[in-house]
Amino acid sequence: TVLALATNAIAWNPMEAFNFAAANEDHNIYMFDMRRMDRALNVLKDHVAAVMDVSFSPTGEELVSASYDRSIRLWSRASGHSRDIYHTKRMQRVFSCAWTPDNNFVLSGSDDGNIRLWRAQASARQGVQSARQRQKLEYDTALRERYKHMPEIRRIARHRHVPKQVKKAGEIKGEEVAALKRREENERKHSKK
């Protein structure tokens, strides 16, 4: 299989040994089934610079990716867009990332020489919880799940603070992709069958 641009890293799914993810220079992560390589299972699109590394969670249900755009993103295996983004002001281009074997944390290694530890679930807290506290968290989760289709709830759940440069680059990239699609559509409309 030949992709348009270079692949920087490959990660194998620990639960489905025939599936793997390829971190690519074209800002995307391609998931393939090695038994059928003619098309990708999924394409994960959110980064605005080359994806340098990718890693599966121990459960095989989630991925983490490190990018040249100075952020790391967490993905659900089935969705096309990231569920979370992590970044700091001092963190430079991120070259590597990994899940911890207990599925609770994500590690990232960046250009500034630091290894950072992030929570896999940003709002989750470690430590012993009382029964009352656990019950309240379960209730809150159930409420969010029940009303996730409501516009206000969906907006709050989806909102992530993204660095200014990443946000701007994402907007520019969106315009470029829209222009390309429009051009292809016009060619299709105004040419012979």
HUPECOR-V699619 format. One record per residue. N is the residue number from 1. SS is DSSP state (helix for helix, strand for strand, loop for the rest). D_CENTER is the distance of its C-alpha to the mean C-alpha in Angstrom with 1 decimal. Layout:
BEGIN
n = [N/N]
ss = [SS/SS]
d_center = [D_CENTER/D_CENTER]
END
This chain:
BEGIN
n = [1/2/3/4/5/6/7/8/9/10/11/12/13/14/15/16/17/18/19/20/21/22/23/24/25/26/27/28/29/30/31/32/33/34/35/36/37/38/39/40/41/42/43/44/45/46/47/48/49/50/51/52/53/54/55/56/57/58/59/60/61/62/63/64/65/66/67/68/69/70/71/72/73/74/75/76/77/78/79/80/81/82/83/84/85/86/87/88/89/90/91/92/93/94/95/96/97/98/99/100/101/102/103/104/105/106/107/108/109/110/111/112/113/114/115/116/117/118/119/120/121/122/123/124/125/126/127/128/129/130/131/132/133/134/135/136/137/138/139/140/141/142/143/144/145/146/147/148/149/150/151/152/153/154/155/156/157/158/159/160/161/162/163/164/165/166/167/168/169/170/171/172/173/174/175/176/177/178/179/180/181/182/183/184/185/186/187/188/189/190/191/192/193]
ss = [loop/loop/loop/loop/loop/loop/strand/strand/strand/strand/strand/strand/loop/loop/loop/loop/loop/loop/strand/strand/strand/strand/strand/strand/loop/loop/loop/strand/strand/strand/strand/strand/strand/loop/loop/strand/loop/loop/loop/loop/loop/strand/strand/strand/strand/loop/loop/loop/loop/loop/strand/strand/strand/strand/strand/strand/loop/loop/loop/loop/loop/strand/strand/strand/strand/strand/strand/loop/loop/loop/loop/strand/strand/strand/strand/strand/loop/loop/loop/loop/loop/loop/loop/strand/strand/strand/loop/loop/loop/loop/loop/loop/loop/strand/strand/strand/strand/strand/strand/loop/loop/loop/loop/loop/strand/strand/strand/strand/strand/strand/loop/loop/loop/loop/strand/strand/strand/strand/strand/loop/loop/loop/loop/loop/loop/loop/loop/loop/loop/loop/helix/helix/helix/helix/helix/helix/helix/helix/helix/helix/helix/helix/helix/helix/helix/helix/loop/loop/loop/loop/helix/helix/helix/helix/helix/helix/helix/helix/loop/loop/loop/loop/loop/helix/helix/helix/helix/helix/helix/helix/helix/helix/helix/helix/helix/helix/helix/helix/helix/helix/helix/helix/helix/helix/helix/helix/helix/helix/helix/loop/loop/loop/loop]
d_center = [23.1/22.8/19.8/20.6/19.2/18.9/16.4/15.7/14.7/14.8/13.8/15.9/15.2/17.7/18.8/19.0/20.5/20.6/16.9/14.8/11.7/12.6/10.9/12.9/14.9/14.4/10.9/9.4/8.5/11.4/12.2/16.0/18.8/21.3/24.2/23.3/21.9/23.1/19.9/16.2/15.2/11.9/10.3/6.6/7.5/6.8/7.8/11.6/12.8/12.9/10.2/12.6/11.4/9.3/10.5/11.0/12.2/16.0/15.9/13.8/12.1/8.7/6.7/6.1/6.1/9.0/10.1/13.6/12.8/13.4/10.1/7.6/4.2/4.2/3.7/7.3/8.9/10.8/8.9/8.0/6.0/3.6/6.4/6.9/7.5/10.2/13.0/16.7/19.5/20.8/17.7/18.0/16.0/13.9/15.0/14.0/12.0/13.1/13.4/16.9/19.0/19.6/16.0/16.5/15.1/12.7/14.5/13.8/16.6/17.1/20.0/22.0/22.9/21.2/19.2/17.4/16.9/14.4/14.6/12.1/13.3/14.1/17.4/18.6/21.7/23.3/27.0/29.6/29.5/32.6/33.0/33.2/30.0/28.1/29.8/28.8/25.1/25.3/27.2/24.7/21.8/24.1/25.0/21.4/20.9/24.3/23.9/20.2/21.6/23.7/22.8/23.3/21.3/18.4/18.4/18.6/15.8/13.4/14.6/12.8/14.8/13.4/15.7/18.3/17.8/14.0/15.1/18.1/16.5/14.1/17.4/19.2/16.7/16.9/20.7/20.8/19.0/21.2/24.3/23.5/23.3/26.4/28.2/27.6/28.7/31.8/32.6/32.4/34.6/37.2/37.8/40.1/38.8]
END
